[in-house]
Amino acid sequence: MKRMMRSGFVGFWRNSFVSLASVVIMVVTLVLIAVLIFGSAILSASLEKLRGKVDVTVYFNTDAPESEVLSLKKSLEAMSEVGSVSYTSREKALEDFKVRHQGDELTLQALDELGENPLGASLNVLARATSEYEGIAKFLSGQDALGGAGHTIIDKVNYAENKTAIDKLSKVIDSARAVGIAIVLLFAFISVLITFNTIQIVIYTARDEISLMRLVGASPMYIRGPFVVAGMMYGAAAGLLTLLLLVPFVWWLSPMTDAFGTGVRLVDYYRSNFLEVFFIILGSGVFLGASSAFLAVKKFLKV
Amino acid sequence: MIRFDKVSKSYEDGVRVLDDVSIGIEPKEFVSIVGQSGAGKTTLLKLLIAEEHPSEGQVLFEEVSVHKLKKSEITNLRRRIGVVFQDFRLLPDKTAYENVAFAMEAAGRTDEEIAADVPHVLQLVDLEDKMTHFPSQLSGGEKQRVAIARAIINQPDVLVADEPTGNLDPMNTQDVVQILKKINDLGTTVILTTHNKGVIDNLERRVITMEKGKVLRDDAKGRYKL
């Protein structure tokens, strides 16, 4: 084992130019994998954010008794589909309205002239999952939601309006993600092939040594060992270089992704998920190097 | 110990390099195989170390068919057969010492064993003062002696020398033959292929003469006759 490691290290340094070529090629592959990670994170975050915007707000008539509104709130909260329900009283709605139109004298004046609070109370319902909204909306428009006196206390339920738009956007993001992943995987596959071939060239230069090793009775494992170690070193070097290169890359890209409205600052994402990214990139590099070397030596082991 | 049993070898292009060859070799024998280029001498040796497969017949090493061995068993077989090539096949970026040590490393020997055995074997081939030389700094005869040292370092039962003197001048040829004799005297079976008449005539050992893939003669104390 010690000898394999030593020969691996020696091989890595001795063929420094070819080693450099292999490392560069692997960096390309690993950058693509990083793009896959970041791209997926951004798209997931945007999708999450969009989905978070889906809610159901139930606006009540101004004459709806507060007790009935609160009892509806209770029955909503009892539903398994419902995550949370927040109640906005008529007074709070008015207060919010006034704050929102602070600089708008005309509107405030008009409100004063009305003399009474024109705003109804409302319930904002968040479901546990996006798919549950349909059921909640149905419940609200059904008999169950009617006030005790038999007349409806609900003015309107604003579910249907934003649903269509959000559904469409979700679909766009989902397919964008699928296409993105497919493209990155395709490029990753191509660069895996290039890496494999580059490492094969490195090993080709040592083919005499390999066949001689076989003839003096070295086991295939003993012959492979140093090449696999060198392959792992290419991978590790490429991994570290990639992680380093990603720093300026995310700095440069960060404002753009943020401005895109995803709420993800790439720099923060890289920082907070560094350990995960570190292991994925380094692990992929080491795996790629080791497996390429393993397969490439196989070709010369036939003697 | 070694038996070629009705062995034939044809290549895909139809060329038949060995034709129904049957030879037996006993332990501690010194056997020379002679014949012109293309007679099938080298192919015979390649079959013995399982570098090639026979088209017909079988090659037995201690009654075990060489070509039915698994990969790991072939590795073990090759550790019991040392090989010397005409073109030396030394690793150019390793010193004489490292080239010999390399065969021990490949066989999984410890660093202590390597440190003890390598100088000893290099002394046997008269190269103790050139241990740190690279192949490019050695003469043809010296390179071949390093190759012999490498072949015997793991104390094989058989030493196979394929035209070891083919690239050497008469002086170095004699040196190499003397070393092979010494190795044989120490108990190792030696199989030598050559087309050097002088070498064979001086040896006075068993000579197998081959021609066009067939055994032409097998003399117990032969001379080089074609």
Interface residues (C-beta under 8 A of the other chain):
Chain A: R3 R14 D208 E209 L212 M213 R214 L215 V216 G217 A218 S219 P220 Y222 V303
Chain B: I49 E51 K71 S72 T75 N76 L77 R78 R79 V83 R89 L91 D93 F102 A103 E105 A106 A107 G108 R150 A151 N154
